[in-house]
Amino acid sequence: MRMDISSLSLAELKKLEAQAIQEIKTRQKDELERARAEMLAIAQRVGVPLTQLIAGVPKNAAKGEKKVVAALYRNPDNREQQWSGRGRQPLWVKSWLEAHQTLDGIRI
């Protein structure tokens, strides 16, 4: 449904704008009320308080816990620097590879 508003005066356009804004607010409020009612019905159906239902799952639980991966390589010049072999190569690994062509010499 498309309205031809090109013939409306500025005052009429502003009135139409105000009416549209009010209608949007009313519809948003109605949808929010329906959503609340649905959530309450779900909470009652599963037998939990609404607060528990909307508390949800912790953000990191959905992604899963990150597992610590054991290091496979150690910097011979600085024993504290280690690399698991995953992800971006540290600079010390790159320089080792330039000099030795293989990672065998720094494998733990």
DRENFI-856325 format. One record per residue: residue number from 0; x, z, y of N, C-alpha, C, O in turn. Coordinates in pm, whole numbers, always signed. Each point is the difference from the previous one (the first is absolute). Layout:
<lomis>
nr | n.px | n.pz | n.py | ca.px | ca.pz | ca.py | c.px | c.pz | c.py | o.px | o.pz | o.py
NUM | X | Z | Y | X | Z | Y | X | Z | Y | X | Z | Y;
...
</lomis>
This chain:
<lomis>
nr | n.px | n.pz | n.py | ca.px | ca.pz | ca.py | c.px | c.pz | c.py | o.px | o.pz | o.py
0 | +85 | +0 | -117 | -85 | +0 | +117 | +89 | +0 | +123 | +76 | +94 | +24;
1 | -87 | -198 | +53 | +82 | -11 | +119 | -92 | -9 | +121 | -95 | -78 | +3;
2 | +125 | +161 | +98 | -81 | +0 | +122 | +73 | -80 | +107 | +122 | +3 | +9;
3 | -199 | -75 | +72 | +58 | -69 | +114 | -7 | +94 | +118 | -107 | +23 | +57;
4 | +222 | +32 | -19 | +3 | +97 | +109 | +59 | -61 | +127 | +20 | +70 | +100;
5 | +8 | -197 | -103 | +64 | -64 | +115 | -90 | -2 | +123 | +50 | -9 | +112;
6 | -180 | +16 | -131 | -92 | -5 | +115 | -29 | +139 | +58 | -68 | +10 | +102;
7 | +119 | +96 | -166 | -27 | +135 | +49 | +85 | +32 | +122 | +113 | -47 | +13;
8 | -170 | +128 | +75 | +76 | +45 | +118 | +98 | +108 | -42 | -7 | +52 | -112;
9 | +96 | -17 | +202 | +98 | +105 | -29 | -70 | +131 | -29 | +39 | +72 | -93;
10 | -141 | -39 | +170 | -74 | +125 | -22 | -66 | +0 | -137 | +0 | +102 | -70;
11 | -57 | -215 | +31 | -64 | -9 | -131 | +102 | +10 | -113 | -26 | +61 | -103;
12 | +143 | -121 | +124 | +107 | +10 | -100 | +47 | +144 | -18 | +22 | +45 | -112;
13 | -7 | +26 | +225 | +43 | +140 | -9 | -106 | +85 | -70 | +34 | +90 | -77;
14 | -160 | -118 | +104 | -108 | +73 | -67 | +3 | -29 | -150 | -16 | +90 | -82;
15 | +36 | -217 | +48 | +8 | -40 | -141 | +120 | +68 | -68 | -9 | +44 | -114;
16 | +121 | -38 | +187 | +120 | +65 | -54 | -28 | +147 | -29 | +36 | +51 | -106;
17 | -100 | +18 | +200 | -32 | +142 | -19 | -93 | +20 | -119 | +17 | +94 | -77;
18 | -114 | -183 | +63 | -92 | +9 | -114 | +74 | -23 | -132 | -25 | +68 | -99;
19 | +117 | -164 | +100 | +77 | -29 | -122 | +88 | +118 | -38 | +8 | +37 | -117;
20 | +57 | +23 | +216 | +86 | +116 | -27 | -83 | +114 | -57 | +42 | +66 | -95;
21 | -159 | -42 | +153 | -87 | +107 | -49 | -47 | -28 | -143 | -4 | +91 | -83;
22 | -29 | -215 | +55 | -45 | -37 | -135 | +113 | +18 | -101 | -23 | +46 | -112;
23 | +145 | -82 | +151 | +116 | +17 | -89 | +20 | +148 | -32 | +21 | +37 | -115;
24 | -29 | +48 | +218 | +17 | +144 | -22 | -108 | +55 | -93 | +29 | +80 | -88;
25 | -152 | -124 | +108 | -111 | +46 | -84 | +21 | -42 | -144 | -18 | +81 | -92;
26 | +57 | -205 | +71 | +21 | -48 | -137 | +118 | +69 | -67 | -5 | +30 | -119;
27 | +112 | -5 | +195 | +115 | +71 | -58 | -41 | +141 | -41 | +40 | +48 | -106;
28 | -119 | +19 | +191 | -46 | +135 | -32 | -86 | -1 | -126 | +15 | +86 | -86;
29 | -105 | -184 | +76 | -86 | -11 | -118 | +82 | -24 | -127 | -25 | +62 | -103;
30 | +123 | -150 | +111 | +84 | -28 | -117 | +81 | +122 | -40 | +19 | +27 | -119;
31 | +29 | +48 | +218 | +75 | +122 | -29 | -88 | +102 | -70 | +43 | +65 | -95;
32 | -165 | -51 | +140 | -94 | +92 | -65 | -29 | -42 | -143 | -5 | +84 | -90;
33 | -14 | -214 | +67 | -23 | -48 | -137 | +122 | +27 | -88 | -15 | +40 | -116;
34 | +133 | -61 | +170 | +122 | +24 | -77 | +13 | +148 | -35 | +37 | +35 | -112;
35 | -69 | +52 | +207 | +6 | +145 | -27 | -99 | +38 | -109 | +33 | +79 | -89;
36 | -152 | -135 | +95 | -102 | +31 | -101 | +46 | -48 | -138 | -19 | +70 | -99;
37 | +80 | -188 | +93 | +51 | -50 | -127 | +111 | +90 | -55 | +4 | +29 | -119;
38 | +85 | +14 | +208 | +110 | +87 | -44 | -54 | +133 | -50 | +47 | +53 | -101;
39 | -146 | +2 | +170 | -59 | +126 | -43 | -67 | -16 | -135 | +11 | +88 | -86;
40 | -80 | -199 | +65 | -65 | -25 | -129 | +104 | -11 | -111 | -21 | +52 | -110;
41 | +131 | -119 | +137 | +106 | -12 | -101 | +59 | +137 | -31 | +21 | +33 | -116;
42 | +5 | +46 | +220 | +56 | +134 | -21 | -94 | +85 | -85 | +45 | +71 | -90;
43 | -173 | -77 | +119 | -96 | +77 | -78 | -8 | -51 | -144 | -11 | +79 | -93;
44 | +18 | -211 | +75 | -8 | -57 | -133 | +118 | +42 | -87 | -17 | +27 | -119;
45 | +137 | -20 | +177 | +118 | +38 | -80 | +25 | +150 | +3 | +88 | +49 | -70;
46 | -165 | +23 | +152 | +9 | +145 | -1 | +119 | +59 | +73 | +55 | +102 | -41;
47 | -15 | -166 | +150 | +109 | +54 | +80 | -46 | +11 | +144 | -90 | -73 | +43;
48 | +151 | +164 | +33 | -35 | +8 | +142 | +42 | -128 | +72 | +97 | -65 | -39;
49 | -169 | +32 | +143 | +31 | -121 | +77 | +141 | +5 | +56 | +69 | -102 | +6;
50 | -25 | +220 | +36 | +136 | +12 | +55 | +105 | -36 | -103 | +102 | -61 | +34;
51 | -125 | +98 | -159 | +95 | -35 | -106 | -1 | -150 | -25 | +104 | -61 | -26;
52 | -222 | +2 | +33 | -12 | -144 | -22 | +73 | -79 | +108 | +70 | -97 | -30;
53 | -85 | +138 | +155 | +63 | -77 | +108 | +145 | +38 | +21 | +72 | -70 | +72;
54 | -28 | +181 | -134 | +141 | +36 | +13 | +87 | -108 | -60 | +110 | -26 | +48;
55 | -159 | -37 | -154 | +69 | -114 | -57 | +126 | +36 | -74 | +26 | +116 | -34;
56 | +50 | -218 | +11 | +125 | +11 | -75 | +113 | +1 | +102 | -4 | -75 | +97;
57 | +106 | +158 | -118 | +113 | -2 | +92 | +58 | -141 | +10 | -1 | -75 | -97;
58 | +52 | +40 | +213 | +50 | -135 | +25 | +107 | -42 | -99 | +0 | -114 | -46;
59 | +92 | +204 | +13 | +109 | -40 | -90 | -43 | -4 | -146 | +69 | -59 | -82;
60 | -181 | +121 | +49 | -44 | -1 | -140 | -51 | -138 | -41 | +15 | -39 | -116;
61 | -72 | -33 | +208 | -51 | -133 | -33 | +115 | -95 | -32 | -15 | -89 | -84;
62 | +126 | +107 | +149 | +114 | -86 | -22 | +78 | +41 | -124 | +72 | -82 | -58;
63 | -86 | +205 | +18 | +78 | +50 | -112 | +128 | +64 | +53 | +52 | -37 | +105;
64 | -5 | +131 | -179 | +122 | +68 | +41 | +119 | -93 | -19 | +8 | -73 | -99;
65 | +83 | +76 | +193 | +120 | -80 | -14 | +93 | +70 | -97 | +28 | +119 | +12;
66 | +19 | -195 | -107 | +90 | +56 | -99 | +143 | -15 | +49 | +38 | -102 | +58;
67 | +40 | +204 | -81 | +141 | -6 | +34 | +70 | -76 | -111 | -12 | +34 | -118;
68 | +84 | -137 | +157 | +69 | -83 | -98 | +146 | +42 | -3 | +62 | +20 | +104;
69 | -10 | -7 | -222 | +140 | +41 | -16 | +93 | -106 | +58 | -26 | -119 | -10;
70 | +133 | +166 | +71 | +99 | -91 | +56 | +79 | -67 | -112 | +33 | +64 | -100;
71 | -3 | -190 | +117 | +78 | -74 | -99 | +142 | -27 | +49 | +90 | -24 | -80;
72 | -71 | +27 | +213 | +130 | -34 | +57 | +42 | +105 | +101 | -84 | +58 | +70;
73 | +216 | -34 | -63 | +53 | +100 | +93 | +115 | -63 | +78 | +82 | -73 | -55;
74 | -78 | +103 | +183 | +106 | -49 | +87 | +130 | +72 | -38 | +5 | +123 | +6;
75 | +99 | -196 | -45 | +125 | +65 | -38 | +70 | +69 | +117 | +80 | +91 | -21;
76 | -108 | -134 | +143 | +64 | +60 | +117 | -77 | +121 | +52 | +58 | +84 | +69;
77 | -185 | -74 | -100 | -82 | +112 | +44 | -97 | +32 | -113 | -103 | -66 | -13;
78 | +135 | +164 | -68 | -75 | +30 | -122 | -145 | +41 | +28 | -83 | +1 | -91;
79 | +53 | +33 | +214 | -137 | +40 | +34 | -92 | -120 | +18 | -122 | +14 | -7;
80 | +179 | -131 | +30 | -81 | -121 | +17 | -27 | -62 | -136 | +91 | -39 | -73;
81 | -220 | +30 | +42 | -41 | -56 | -128 | -109 | -103 | +24 | -65 | -1 | +105;
82 | +47 | -86 | -204 | -103 | -103 | +11 | -65 | -18 | -136 | +70 | -2 | -102;
83 | -201 | -11 | +100 | -73 | -13 | -126 | +2 | -142 | -55 | -39 | -23 | -115;
84 | +82 | -71 | +195 | -4 | -140 | -42 | -129 | -67 | +41 | -20 | -119 | -27;
85 | -68 | +194 | +92 | -127 | -55 | +47 | +3 | -11 | +151 | +69 | +76 | +69;
86 | -144 | -170 | -19 | -10 | -14 | +145 | +123 | -65 | +60 | +81 | -61 | -69;
87 | -70 | +76 | +198 | +109 | -62 | +75 | +134 | +63 | -37 | +11 | +121 | -17;
88 | +89 | -206 | +4 | +134 | +50 | -34 | +62 | +69 | +121 | -2 | -55 | +110;
89 | +57 | +173 | -130 | +73 | +65 | +110 | +124 | -81 | +36 | +48 | -81 | -80;
90 | +3 | +103 | +199 | +118 | -75 | +44 | +119 | +22 | -91 | +77 | -92 | -25;
91 | -60 | +215 | -26 | +114 | +26 | -86 | -10 | -79 | -130 | +103 | -37 | -57;
92 | -224 | +11 | +8 | -18 | -82 | -120 | +36 | -145 | +32 | +66 | -66 | -79;
93 | -111 | +18 | +193 | +32 | -137 | +39 | +151 | -21 | +13 | +53 | -100 | -47;
94 | +15 | +195 | +110 | +145 | -16 | +15 | +71 | +11 | -136 | +99 | -68 | -23;
95 | -151 | +152 | -66 | +57 | +9 | -135 | -14 | -134 | -73 | +93 | -47 | -63;
96 | -211 | -12 | +74 | -25 | -128 | -67 | +88 | -112 | +57 | +44 | -87 | -75;
97 | -20 | +90 | +204 | +89 | -100 | +60 | +141 | +11 | -57 | +67 | -100 | -22;
98 | -24 | +223 | -1 | +137 | +22 | -48 | +12 | -14 | -152 | +102 | -47 | -50;
99 | -205 | +89 | -24 | +13 | +9 | -146 | -94 | -92 | -79 | +17 | -13 | -121;
100 | -113 | -50 | +184 | -92 | -96 | -62 | -99 | +60 | -100 | -92 | -70 | -43;
101 | +106 | +195 | +5 | -89 | +61 | -99 | -20 | +147 | +33 | +83 | +62 | +67;
102 | -193 | -7 | -114 | -31 | +141 | +25 | +51 | +92 | -111 | -17 | +121 | +7;
103 | +80 | -178 | -108 | +43 | +79 | -115 | +93 | +115 | +38 | -5 | +106 | -61;
104 | +89 | -125 | +160 | +98 | +102 | +38 | -59 | +121 | +70 | +66 | +103 | +10;
105 | -189 | -114 | +39 | -60 | +114 | +71 | -123 | +55 | -73 | -71 | +85 | +53;
106 | +47 | -133 | -173 | -114 | +49 | -78 | +26 | +145 | -40 | +111 | +36 | -38;
107 | -214 | +46 | +48 | +13 | +142 | -35 | -5 | +14 | -151 | +9 | +111 | -51;
</lomis>
